[in-house]
Amino acid sequence: MKSISEGEKKLVDLAKEGSIFKHYKGNLYEIVSIGRHTESYELHVVYKALYEDSKYGPNAIWIRPISMFFEKVFVDGEEILRFERIV
């Protein structure tokens, strides 16, 4: 199994279970857990929507690679965090 790098450790420390993050589009999410992909061993964030979605229902569960969860995105020419920790 692949060991965790220092960079990944810092990201895992930021994504503590129960932490609340705001997506750049405005919705809130709660960290459920950190997991690994069964084949690649890549770290993923498991998180829960704190709202009801018309398509996916209340509190939908999502999974995203940890590197993507914490990456920056460009919005209207400005580079911002995809998710910002608020609690």
Sequence and secondary structure as in RCSB ss.txt:
>XXXX:A:sequence
MKSISEGEKKLVDLAKEGSIFKHYKGNLYEIVSIGRHTESYELHVVYKALYEDSKYGPNAIWIRPISMFFEKVFV
DGEEILRFERIV
>XXXX:A:secstr
     HHHHHHHHHS TT EEEETTS EEEEEEEEE TTT  EEEEEEESSEETTTEET EEEEEHHHHT EEEE
TTEEEESEEE  
